[in-house]
Amino acid sequence: MALLCAAVVLLAAGFGFGYPELALLGASAAVAVGCALGYAAGRPRLAVTRVAEPDRVARGEPATMTLTVRNAGRLRRAGLVAEDRCGRQPVAVPLLRLRPGHDTTVSYPVPTHRRGVVPVGPLRVTGRDVLGLVRFSRRHGPATDVWVHPRVHPLSAVPAGVARSLDGRIDRVPHGSITFDSLREYVVGDELRRVHWRTSARVGELMVREHVDTSLPTIVVLLDNRAAAHPVVDGLADTFESACEAAASVVAAATRENLAVSLLLVVPDDGRGSYLDRLTEAGLRQGGRSGTGNRSDDDPLRTATDRLRQQRLGDTLVFLTGPGGRADLGRLGALRGAYPSVVVAVFGPAAQPPAAGHPEPAGPAGPGGRPTGGGPGGTAGVVLIDAADGPRFAAAWNGVDRW
């Protein structure tokens, strides 16, 4: 801008007072500014592709982003500097001597130390003319996301449930009950009333109808994502991260056993995407105050428990909360009529015993967690687990002999 103003002044003075030298200097300055503007107006033709390997990864596992930039133009653009963005970290991409028709490739690790969606890109290309008069910056290529899922800890078993379904089937079902499954050859001891005579006559040997008792237990995981339930220290809510890991572990164990499972959040989300993707995007949200008994639209936990009671979405309920949700455990105990099996997990340091009307701990503290209640695994259909983090939750869960 200063050089452009100087060019105008020099041209005016040169032509106005008859000094050709000043006019020549002004014309040279104007030509330099025009060339710089023309260089900045020409958009570099860059083809940008990026591949995440993998694009979904568990927290702490390695992930790599590979970026390829190709010069699709006919000219070599000098003075270009490219920078990619990976989360909050800048990544330099060399473009200074990229010839036409050639490409450059850069691979860099994606930070996966925290659960969440890591935005990557777009590529930002900056350049300037040879005299440094004009500087420009443009974005090239689309941005992409890398999903850092919560860690999944191995759970040895899941609740078997009590709900019966004539359409469902799991592997560990008792044989010889109500639903036809297949035909097999007769063995000594089979009841003759189970012989399928028509098939036996066709194949020339006795064939017996095989029946199974199909059971389709449904597990409902309720994740407490209220800000009041989880303390935030230095910008991190460790208990909420542990609750997300526990929810992912229960969902993965149920999927492994071919059991139906559903995931709900106390402060609901849009319900789109896979369970692990929803847990990746889950965050703390403001809601009603913990421990209040007033019926209000500002109390999301009451709304969630009312929905669970009315709809009866399954036969096993798993509630995952933090230290701030301990005062609300009585509401979960009230759901035992609708859900024969209720599992409550409270994450955080060792807490005081629950207040009156809440599930009472009676078992001794175990390694990494404490499954409590009157008798093995709980009392009156409630299992209460105190755990400091996700691995200790898995250890306490695996220590419950009620499954």
N, C-alpha and C positions, 0 to 999 in steps of 0.2 A: 504493500500500500504506500509506503514511504517512497519507494522508487517510482511508482506510478505518479505520485504527486510531483516528485522532482522532475520527471519527464515533461509533465504539463508545464511547469514553471520554466524549465529550460527552453522548451519550444516557443513559449510565449515571449520570453526575453530575447531569444535569438532572432525570431522573425520581427518582433516589435522594435528592437533597437538596432537591428542590422548586424548582428554578430553570428556569422555562420558557424563558428566553432560551438557556441552554445546550442544552436539548433541541431548540430550533428550529435552532440552529447545527448540532447533530449530525444532525438530520434533513436539513438542506440538504446537508451533506457526503455523507450516504448517498445522497441522490437524485443528486448530481453523479457519484458513483462508479458508481451503477447505470446512468445514461445513457451514461457513457463505456464501460462494459463492453458495453452493448447495441449501441453504435456499432461497437465492435471485433468483435463477434460477427457482425454482418451482412457477409457476404462480397460485395465489389463484383463485379457481373456484367460481365466484360470479355471480349470476343472478340478473340483475338490471332492474327494471321496474319503470316507472314514469307516473303519471297521473295528468294532469292539469285540474282543475275544477274552471271555464271553461278555455279553451285554447284561447278564444277570448272574450275580455271584453272591455267596454268603459273606458276611462281614469278616474281614481278615484274610480272605482268600485273594490270590493275585488276579488282576485283570489288566489287560493291555489294550491301548488304543493305537491303531495304525492309521496314520494320515498320509494320503498321497495327493500331491498337488502337481498338476500337469499344465504346462504352458500351451494353451490351445490357439494362441495367436500366431501371427507371422513375423512378429518382431520380438527382439530381446529387450525386455524392459529393465533398464538399469535403475539402481537406487531403491529397489523394493525391499521392504523388511516385513516379514510375516510373523504373527504371533497367534497361537491357539490358546484357548482357555479350557482348562480342566478343573472344574469346580471353581476355586478361587485362585488357582495357581496358573501363572502364565507359562507357556511353552514356546520357545523360539523355533521357527521353521526357516531353514535357509532358502532364500529365493534370489540372492544377489546376481547370480550368473546362470539363471535358468534359461536354456536355449529353447527356441520354438520346437514343439513336438516332443520335448523331453519332460520328465517328471522327477520329482524328489519325494522321498518317503521318510517319514519320521515316526518312530514308535516310542511310546512313553507309558509308564505305569499309571493306572488310575488309582487314586487314594480310596481304599476300602476299609479304613480303620473305623469308620462310623456308618451306622445304618442310615439309609436315605437314598434319594435319587440324585446322582451326580451329573449336573449338566456339563456337556462337553461341546465347545465351539460356540458360535461359528468362527471361522478363520478371519482374522483382522489383518488386512494388508495396508501398510502405510508406505508412502513414497514421496519423493521430492525431486525437483528438477536439478540439473547439474550445478546451477548457481545457488541453489537453496532458497529461491525466492518464494516458491509455493509448496506447501505441504498438504497432502490429502490422505484420507483414511477411508477404506471401504471394507465391507464384509463380504466374504465369499463362502459359498457352500452352506448346507443346512447344519443345524445343531442336532445333537443326539443326546440320549440319556443312558447312563449306566445305572442299573438298579442294584443296590447293595442290600441284599436281604438280611434279616436277622439270622443269627446262628441257630442251627437246629441241633439239639442235643438228643441222643438216642434214648427213647423210652421203650422199655422191654415189653410193656403191655398197655392196653387201653381198656376202659370199662366195657364189659360185654353187653350191658343194657338188658332191658326186660321187654321191650316192645316187640310184638310179633307182626310179621308181614308175609302174606302169601306170595308177594312178588319179589321179595328180597332173598339174598342168599349170601352166606359167608362160609368160609372153609370149615370152621369148627362148629358144626351143627350136629345134633343127635340124629341118628338114622332110625328109620322104622316108625315115623310119625305120620304127618297128615298130608304132605304134598308129594305128588308123583315126581320122580327125578329121572329114572332110567330103568332099563331092563337088564338083568344079569342072569347067569346060569344058576340053577338050583343047587344048593349045598345042603347037606344033612343038617337038620334042625330048623330049616325055614318052614314057616307055616304054609300049609297047602292052600289056604284061602288067598294067599298073595300070588299064587301061580296064575300067569296070564296064558289061559288055555289056547287061545287062538294063535298067538305067536308060537307057543310050544308045538302045536300041530304043524305049523308051517316049517319050522326049522328042525323038527324031529327030536328035540330034547326039551326038558322042562325049563321054562324061563320064569323068573320071579320079578315082580314089580318092586322097585327100590323107592322108598319114600324117605323124605327128610323133613325135619322140623325147621323151616326157614325162619331165621331171626335177623332183623335188620335194625340193630341199635343205631341211634342217632345221637351224636355228640354236639352240644351247643357250647361254643367258646365265647364268653363275654369278656372283652378286654376293657378295663377301666382306663379311659384316656382323659379323665378330668384332671385339670391342672391342680385342683385341690388335693388329689389323692397321691401325688408324687412330688416330693421336694426337688427343687432345682438348685444345684450347687455349681457355680462357675459356668453357668449356661447349659449344664447337662443334667438330665434326670435319669440317673443310673437305674433306679427302680423301674422306671417305665421301659428302659431298654431290656431289662431282665424279663419284664412281663411280656414284651414282644417276642423274645426268644422262647419263652415258655409256650406262648400261643402257637408259634411256628412249629415247635416240637410236638405239641398235641395234634395239630393238623397233619403233620407229616406221619405221625404214628397211626392215626386213623386212616389216612390214605393208604398206607402200607398194608393195613389189615382189611382194605376194601370196605370200610365202614363209612356211612354217611356222616358228614360233619358240616357245620355252618359256623361262620364267624360273625360276631356282632360287636359293635363298639358302643360304649355307654353314650357318648356323644356321637351320633351316627355319621358315617361318611356316605359317599354316593353309592357304595356297594358294587362298584365296577372293578373288573380286573380279577386276577387270581388272588387267592388268599395271601400268598407271599408278597405280591405286589401291593396289596392293601396294607399289609403290615409294614412294608417299606415306607409307604407314604404317611402312615399314621403318626400323628403328633398330639401333643397335649393341647386341650382346648378348654376354654373357660366354661364353667357350668355352675350348677347350684352348689351351695356350701355343703360340705360333707357333714353328716350327722344330724341334719335337720329333718324333722318329720312332717313339715308342712307340704301339702299337695300344691305344687306350683309347676308352671311350665318351665321355670328356671331350675328345676331339679331333674336332670336327665337320668339319674339312676332310678328314681321312682318311675319315670316314664318307661325305661327299659324293663324293669321288673314287672310292671303292669302288662307290658306286651308279652313277656315270657309267660306270665301266668295265664293270660287269655288265649294265646295261640298254641301253647304247648308244642314248641318246635322240636322237641326231642325227648329222650328219657334220661340223659345224663347232661348235667350243666357244670361247666368249668368256669369259675369266676376268677379273674386275675387282676389284682389291685396292688396298691402301694400302702405305705404307712398311713396316709391320710384317709384311706378307705376302710380302716379297721372299725371305725365307729358305725359303719353301715352294714356290717355283716349280718345283723339281725334280719335285714330285708331278704338276704339270700336264704337264711334259714326258713323264712316263711314260704319259700317256693318248693319245699319238700313235698307238698301235696301234689304239685304238678310234675315234679321231676323226682323220680324215685332215688336217683343218685346225684348228689351235689358235691362238687369239689371246689374248695375255696383256697386260693394261694395268695398269701400276703408277702410281698417282697420288701426287703430292707433289713436293717439290723434287728437283733432280738428285741421284741416288743413286750409290753406288759400284757398280762392275761386279759382276754376280752371281757367286756362289761356284761352285766346280768342280762340274760335273754339271748346271748350270742353263743355260738358253739364253744363249749368249754374244753380247753386242752387238758389231757390227762396223761398222754404218753410222754416218755422221756425224750430229751433232745437227741436226735440221731446225727450222724455225720453229714454236715452240709445242709440239713433241713430237718423239719420235725413234723411228721404226720401225726396229728393229734386227734383226740376224741376218746370217748369211752369205749374201750375195746379195740380190736384190730382195725386200724385205718379210720375210725370215726364213730360217731354215735348217731343213731336215728337217721341214717342215710347221708350224713354230712362228713366229709373228709376235709380237715383243716391242715394246710401245709404252710409253715413258716420257712422261708428260704431267703438267703442273702442275695443270690444271683441265679442265673439260668442253669449252670452246671449243678448247683446244690438243689435246685428244684427238681432236676432230672433224677438226682440221687434219692431225694425224698420220695418222689413219685414211684420210682422202681422199688422202694422199700415198703410200699403199701401192698399187703398181701390180699387185699379184698378184690382186686381185679379178677 
